[in-house]
Amino acid sequence: MSRDLKEKPSKQAKVNAQRPEEEQVDDVNEDLETIPYRYTITSYGADYPVDGLVKRINAQDIVVPSFDPEVEVYEPVEGFQRQFMWTKPQCDRFIESLLLGLPVPGIFLVKQTDGRFLVLDGQQRLRTLQAFYKGMLRDRKFGLENVQETYKGQAYDDLDVEDRRRLDNGIIHATIVKQDEPSDDQSSIYLIFERLNTGGTSLHPHEIRVALFRGAFVKLLRDLNGHNAWRQLYGKKSHRLKDQELILRFFALHERWNDYERPMKDFLNQFMGANRRLDLETKDKFEALFMDTCDLILDAVGVKAFRLRTAVNAAVLDSVMVGVASRLRRGKPIAVKAGLRKAYDDLLKTKSYLDSVEKSTADEESVKSRIKLAIEAFSKVR
């Protein structure tokens, strides 16, 4: 990065301990949007011995997803990231159930194109097993405590041969799914994440995208989210990734607004999937365009550029960003920033524009209308 990006926190735990309140954003409720697809999905069952599951996790053949772009999913798990929710008693009792030969709930896996399995449901169980076999839980020795007397204080290496064999040979049933049609995206897997999320806190749309489409684009969105001008325009950093989602929305609408079809959630999923592995040239182009656009809007309009009232208005944000970026992409510098401010003020006095950013903001007509109006308004600035 060649520009002023803020440094990432050194430890995720520090971020969690000091989470600010979320910035208020006026936007479509994506949780209520439905994706209008029918799917052909292959699913089958498989029974795995416990020690086999642990070996596959350690070899990264089974991948526990991260819903946080700050966390690399293929890094060895020394402690647990924020999505590990189980308490120590829950961990102990799960291990004890397997030692006693009791049945335990199954897991859901999705088979990826590279042959790896992504965990859709069951990450708490799998991470508990990985920790017990390693002997460490949250940087402390993993000795059983909340169990019957026979097993109290025992770590995996302390178990006698018979108990260790019983645990190793314990069976966990897996349901494995693979989307066959449509073949060019993971929309059904996205929906399964939404419906199988049993981790306690409901996942937000962009958290699921981070897990499914991890790669160069996820990293770019994460890094651009620290750009100084963007932070001033958006406000407080969102620990549920709404700010990063709106950066994605800017790129998607800038590149494909003429092809937009609702729901917005699926439009963003498709763009994210198509661009998950950005080449260096496209990455540099996206980075420069985003930063230049934010810098100019902040300089010419000010920190309240995306707010009709108190909250950030996502429709104003996406249209103003796309309008200014389209003007910049023409390559002619804006000599007098007062001209951009006047174009902005005039745009926000236009009734058809205000209707498109306040009513049915995710409808095709509203999205295309406001972006067209913004592009026309800023194209006249000299």
C-alpha positions as CSV (number, residue, x, y, z in Angstrom):
1,M,0.0,0.0,0.0
2,S,1.4,3.3,-1.0
3,R,-1.1,5.6,0.8
4,D,-2.2,6.3,4.4
5,L,-3.8,3.1,5.6
6,K,-4.1,2.7,9.4
7,E,-2.3,-0.1,11.0
8,K,-4.4,-3.2,11.9
9,P,-4.7,-4.0,15.6
10,S,-1.9,-6.4,16.8
11,K,-4.3,-8.7,18.5
12,Q,-7.9,-9.6,17.7
13,A,-8.7,-9.9,21.4
14,K,-7.8,-6.2,21.9
15,V,-10.3,-5.3,19.2
16,N,-13.0,-7.4,20.8
17,A,-12.4,-5.9,24.3
18,Q,-12.7,-2.3,23.0
19,R,-15.5,-2.5,20.4
20,P,-17.2,0.8,19.8
21,E,-20.9,1.2,19.2
22,E,-21.9,0.6,15.6
23,E,-22.2,3.6,13.3
24,Q,-25.9,4.0,12.3
25,V,-26.5,3.2,8.6
26,D,-29.7,3.7,6.8
27,D,-29.8,0.8,4.4
28,V,-31.9,-2.1,3.1
29,N,-32.3,-4.9,5.7
30,E,-30.4,-7.7,3.9
31,D,-31.6,-10.2,6.5
32,L,-35.1,-10.0,5.0
33,E,-33.9,-10.3,1.4
34,T,-34.4,-13.6,-0.4
35,I,-32.2,-15.0,-3.1
36,P,-34.5,-16.4,-5.9
37,Y,-32.6,-19.5,-6.9
38,R,-33.3,-23.2,-7.1
39,Y,-30.4,-25.4,-6.6
40,T,-29.0,-28.8,-7.5
41,I,-27.0,-29.9,-4.5
42,T,-25.3,-33.1,-3.9
43,S,-25.2,-34.2,-0.2
44,Y,-24.1,-37.4,1.4
45,G,-23.2,-38.7,4.8
46,A,-19.8,-39.9,6.0
47,D,-18.7,-41.2,9.4
48,Y,-15.3,-40.0,10.6
49,P,-13.3,-41.3,13.5
50,V,-12.3,-38.6,15.9
51,D,-8.6,-38.9,15.5
52,G,-9.1,-38.8,11.7
53,L,-11.0,-35.5,11.9
54,V,-8.2,-34.0,14.1
55,K,-5.5,-35.1,11.6
56,R,-7.5,-33.6,8.7
57,I,-8.0,-30.3,10.5
58,N,-4.2,-30.1,11.4
59,A,-3.4,-30.9,7.7
60,Q,-5.8,-28.1,6.6
61,D,-7.9,-30.6,4.6
62,I,-10.8,-29.5,6.8
63,V,-10.9,-25.7,7.2
64,V,-12.7,-23.9,10.0
65,P,-13.8,-20.6,8.4
66,S,-13.0,-17.2,9.8
67,F,-15.8,-14.6,9.6
68,D,-13.2,-11.9,10.4
69,P,-10.8,-10.5,7.7
70,E,-8.2,-9.9,10.3
71,V,-7.8,-13.6,10.9
72,E,-6.0,-15.9,8.5
73,V,-7.9,-19.2,8.3
74,Y,-4.8,-21.3,7.6
75,E,-2.8,-20.1,10.5
76,P,-2.2,-22.6,13.3
77,V,-4.7,-22.0,16.1
78,E,-2.7,-21.2,19.2
79,G,-5.6,-19.6,21.1
80,F,-9.1,-19.3,19.6
81,Q,-10.4,-16.5,17.5
82,R,-13.5,-14.5,18.5
83,Q,-15.9,-16.9,16.8
84,F,-15.0,-19.7,19.3
85,M,-17.9,-19.4,21.7
86,W,-17.8,-22.5,23.9
87,T,-17.1,-22.2,27.6
88,K,-14.6,-24.5,29.3
89,P,-17.4,-26.7,30.8
90,Q,-19.0,-27.1,27.4
91,C,-15.6,-28.2,26.0
92,D,-15.1,-30.6,28.9
93,R,-18.5,-32.2,28.6
94,F,-18.2,-32.7,24.8
95,I,-14.9,-34.6,25.3
96,E,-16.4,-36.6,28.2
97,S,-19.3,-37.6,26.0
98,L,-16.9,-39.1,23.5
99,L,-14.9,-40.9,26.2
100,L,-18.2,-42.4,27.5
101,G,-19.1,-43.6,24.0
102,L,-22.2,-41.3,23.9
103,P,-23.5,-40.1,20.5
104,V,-22.7,-36.4,19.7
105,P,-24.3,-34.0,17.1
106,G,-23.0,-34.3,13.6
107,I,-21.3,-31.6,11.5
108,F,-21.9,-30.0,8.1
109,L,-19.1,-29.7,5.6
110,V,-19.0,-28.3,2.1
111,K,-16.6,-29.8,-0.5
112,Q,-14.7,-27.1,-2.3
113,T,-13.2,-27.2,-5.7
114,D,-9.6,-27.7,-4.3
115,G,-10.8,-30.9,-2.5
116,R,-10.8,-29.3,0.9
117,F,-13.8,-29.3,3.2
118,L,-15.1,-26.0,4.7
119,V,-17.0,-26.3,8.0
120,L,-20.5,-25.0,7.7
121,D,-21.7,-26.2,11.1
122,G,-19.7,-27.8,13.9
123,Q,-16.7,-25.6,14.4
124,Q,-17.1,-25.5,18.2
125,R,-16.9,-29.3,18.3
126,L,-14.0,-29.5,15.9
127,R,-11.9,-26.8,17.5
128,T,-12.5,-28.4,20.9
129,L,-11.2,-31.7,19.6
130,Q,-8.2,-30.0,18.0
131,A,-7.4,-28.3,21.3
132,F,-7.7,-31.4,23.4
133,Y,-5.4,-33.4,21.2
134,K,-2.9,-30.6,21.2
135,G,-3.2,-30.3,25.0
136,M,-3.8,-26.5,25.0
137,L,-7.0,-24.4,25.3
138,R,-6.8,-20.6,25.2
139,D,-3.0,-20.8,25.9
140,R,-3.6,-23.0,29.0
141,K,-3.2,-26.7,29.5
142,F,-6.4,-28.5,28.5
143,G,-7.1,-30.8,31.4
144,L,-10.6,-32.0,32.0
145,E,-12.4,-30.4,35.0
146,N,-16.2,-30.4,34.7
147,V,-16.4,-34.2,34.3
148,Q,-16.9,-37.3,36.4
149,E,-14.1,-38.0,38.8
150,T,-12.4,-40.7,36.6
151,Y,-11.3,-38.1,34.1
152,K,-10.7,-35.0,36.2
153,G,-7.4,-33.4,35.6
154,Q,-6.6,-35.5,32.6
155,A,-5.3,-34.2,29.3
156,Y,-5.2,-36.3,26.1
157,D,-1.7,-37.6,26.9
158,D,-2.8,-38.5,30.4
159,L,-5.5,-40.9,29.3
160,D,-4.9,-44.6,29.7
161,V,-4.6,-46.7,26.5
162,E,-8.2,-47.9,26.6
163,D,-9.7,-44.4,27.1
164,R,-7.5,-42.9,24.4
165,R,-8.5,-45.7,22.0
166,R,-12.2,-45.2,22.7
167,L,-11.8,-41.4,22.0
168,D,-9.7,-41.9,18.8
169,N,-12.3,-44.4,17.5
170,G,-15.3,-42.3,18.4
171,I,-17.5,-41.5,15.4
172,I,-18.8,-38.1,14.4
173,H,-21.2,-38.1,11.5
174,A,-20.7,-35.5,8.8
175,T,-23.2,-34.3,6.2
176,I,-21.2,-33.2,3.1
177,V,-22.8,-30.8,0.6
178,K,-21.6,-29.6,-2.8
179,Q,-23.5,-27.2,-5.1
180,D,-23.8,-28.5,-8.6
181,E,-26.0,-25.9,-10.1
182,P,-25.6,-22.9,-10.5
183,S,-22.0,-23.9,-10.9
184,D,-20.5,-20.4,-11.1
185,D,-21.1,-19.2,-7.5
186,Q,-21.7,-20.4,-4.0
187,S,-25.1,-18.9,-3.4
188,S,-26.6,-22.1,-1.9
189,I,-23.6,-22.4,0.5
190,Y,-24.2,-18.7,1.5
191,L,-27.8,-19.6,2.3
192,I,-26.8,-22.7,4.3
193,F,-24.4,-20.5,6.4
194,E,-27.4,-18.2,7.1
195,R,-29.6,-21.1,8.2
196,L,-27.2,-23.3,10.0
197,N,-25.5,-20.5,12.0
198,T,-25.7,-21.9,15.5
199,G,-22.8,-20.0,17.0
200,G,-24.9,-17.8,19.2
201,T,-24.5,-14.4,17.4
202,S,-26.2,-14.2,14.0
203,L,-23.8,-13.7,11.1
204,H,-24.1,-10.6,9.1
205,P,-23.9,-10.8,5.3
206,H,-20.4,-9.6,4.8
207,E,-19.1,-11.9,7.6
208,I,-20.3,-14.8,5.5
209,R,-18.7,-13.4,2.4
210,V,-15.4,-13.2,4.2
211,A,-15.6,-16.9,5.0
212,L,-16.7,-18.0,1.5
213,F,-14.7,-15.7,-0.7
214,R,-11.5,-15.3,1.2
215,G,-8.6,-14.1,-1.0
216,A,-7.0,-11.0,-2.4
217,F,-10.3,-9.1,-2.6
218,V,-11.1,-9.7,1.0
219,K,-7.7,-8.4,2.0
220,L,-8.0,-5.3,-0.2
221,L,-11.4,-4.4,1.3
222,R,-9.9,-4.9,4.8
223,D,-6.9,-2.6,4.0
224,L,-8.9,0.1,2.3
225,N,-11.2,0.2,5.3
226,G,-8.4,1.9,7.2
227,H,-7.9,4.7,4.7
228,N,-8.0,8.0,6.6
229,A,-10.5,9.9,4.4
230,W,-12.9,6.9,4.4
231,R,-12.8,6.6,8.1
232,Q,-13.7,10.3,8.5
233,L,-16.6,10.0,6.0
234,Y,-18.0,6.7,7.3
235,G,-17.4,7.2,11.1
236,K,-16.8,4.5,13.7
237,K,-15.3,1.3,12.6
238,S,-17.9,-1.5,12.3
239,H,-17.1,-4.7,14.1
240,R,-19.8,-6.4,12.0
241,L,-18.1,-5.3,8.7
242,K,-20.8,-3.0,7.4
243,D,-18.2,-0.4,6.4
244,Q,-16.3,-3.1,4.4
245,E,-19.5,-4.2,2.8
246,L,-20.2,-0.6,1.6
247,I,-16.7,-0.5,0.0
248,L,-17.6,-3.7,-1.8
249,R,-20.9,-2.1,-2.9
250,F,-19.1,0.9,-4.3
251,F,-16.8,-1.3,-6.5
252,A,-19.7,-3.5,-7.6
253,L,-22.0,-0.7,-8.6
254,H,-19.2,1.3,-10.2
255,E,-18.3,-1.7,-12.4
256,R,-21.8,-3.1,-13.0
257,W,-24.6,-0.7,-12.1
258,N,-26.2,-1.1,-15.4
259,D,-26.6,-4.8,-14.8
260,Y,-27.8,-4.5,-11.2
261,E,-30.7,-6.8,-10.2
262,R,-32.0,-7.2,-6.7
263,P,-31.6,-8.6,-4.1
264,M,-28.6,-6.4,-3.3
265,K,-27.2,-9.2,-1.1
266,D,-26.9,-11.6,-4.1
267,F,-25.6,-8.9,-6.4
268,L,-22.7,-8.3,-4.0
269,N,-22.2,-12.1,-3.5
270,Q,-21.8,-12.5,-7.3
271,F,-19.3,-9.6,-7.6
272,M,-17.3,-10.8,-4.6
273,G,-17.1,-14.3,-6.0
274,A,-16.1,-13.1,-9.5
275,N,-13.3,-10.9,-8.1
276,R,-12.1,-12.9,-5.1
277,R,-8.6,-13.4,-6.7
278,L,-7.7,-10.0,-8.0
279,D,-4.7,-9.6,-10.2
280,L,-2.2,-7.0,-9.3
281,E,-3.2,-4.6,-12.0
282,T,-6.9,-4.6,-11.0
283,K,-6.0,-4.4,-7.3
284,D,-3.9,-1.3,-7.9
285,K,-6.7,0.2,-10.1
286,F,-9.3,-0.4,-7.4
287,E,-7.1,0.9,-4.6
288,A,-6.2,4.2,-6.4
289,L,-9.8,4.8,-7.5
290,F,-11.2,4.3,-4.0
291,M,-8.7,6.5,-2.3
292,D,-8.8,9.3,-4.8
293,T,-12.6,9.3,-4.6
294,C,-12.7,9.4,-0.8
295,D,-10.0,12.1,-0.7
296,L,-11.8,14.3,-3.1
297,I,-15.3,13.9,-1.5
298,L,-13.8,14.7,2.0
299,D,-11.9,17.7,0.7
300,A,-14.8,19.2,-1.4
301,V,-17.9,18.2,0.6
302,G,-16.8,17.3,4.1
303,V,-17.3,14.6,6.7
304,K,-21.1,14.7,6.4
305,A,-21.2,13.9,2.6
306,F,-23.0,10.6,3.1
307,R,-25.5,11.8,5.7
308,L,-29.0,13.2,5.0
309,R,-29.6,13.3,8.7
310,T,-27.7,11.7,11.5
311,A,-27.0,8.2,10.1
312,V,-24.9,7.3,7.1
313,N,-27.2,6.8,4.2
314,A,-26.0,3.9,2.2
315,A,-27.8,4.9,-1.0
316,V,-26.3,8.4,-0.9
317,L,-22.9,6.8,-0.2
318,D,-23.0,4.4,-3.1
319,S,-24.3,7.0,-5.7
320,V,-22.1,9.9,-4.7
321,M,-19.0,7.6,-4.6
322,V,-19.8,6.1,-8.0
323,G,-20.6,9.5,-9.5
324,V,-17.4,11.1,-8.4
325,A,-15.3,8.0,-9.3
326,S,-16.8,7.9,-12.8
327,R,-15.8,11.6,-13.2
328,L,-12.3,10.9,-12.0
329,R,-11.9,7.9,-14.3
330,R,-12.3,10.2,-17.2
331,G,-8.8,11.4,-16.4
332,K,-9.4,15.1,-16.3
333,P,-8.5,16.8,-13.0
334,I,-11.1,18.9,-11.1
335,A,-9.5,22.3,-11.0
336,V,-12.0,24.0,-8.6
337,K,-13.4,21.8,-5.8
338,A,-16.2,24.4,-5.2
339,G,-17.7,23.1,-8.5
340,L,-18.0,19.6,-7.1
341,R,-19.6,20.9,-3.9
342,K,-22.2,22.8,-6.0
343,A,-22.9,19.7,-8.0
344,Y,-23.4,17.7,-4.8
345,D,-25.7,20.4,-3.3
346,D,-27.8,20.5,-6.5
347,L,-28.0,16.7,-6.6
348,L,-29.4,16.6,-3.1
349,K,-32.0,19.1,-4.0
350,T,-33.3,17.0,-6.9
351,K,-36.6,15.3,-6.0
352,S,-36.1,12.3,-8.2
353,Y,-32.7,11.7,-6.5
354,L,-34.0,12.1,-3.0
355,D,-36.8,9.6,-3.8
356,S,-34.2,7.1,-4.9
357,V,-32.2,7.3,-1.7
358,E,-35.1,7.3,0.7
359,K,-37.6,4.9,-0.7
360,S,-37.2,1.3,-1.9
361,T,-33.4,1.9,-2.1
362,A,-32.6,-1.6,-3.3
363,D,-35.1,-1.7,-6.2
364,E,-33.5,-1.8,-9.6
365,E,-35.2,1.4,-10.6
366,S,-34.0,3.3,-7.5
367,V,-30.4,2.1,-7.8
368,K,-30.1,2.8,-11.5
369,S,-31.8,6.2,-11.2
370,R,-29.7,7.6,-8.4
371,I,-26.4,6.4,-9.9
372,K,-27.3,7.8,-13.3
373,L,-28.3,11.1,-11.8
374,A,-25.0,11.2,-9.8
375,I,-22.8,10.4,-12.8
376,E,-24.5,13.1,-14.8
377,A,-24.2,15.7,-12.0
378,F,-20.5,15.2,-11.4
379,S,-19.6,14.7,-15.1
380,K,-20.3,18.4,-15.7
381,V,-17.8,19.5,-13.0
382,R,-14.6,21.2,-14.5
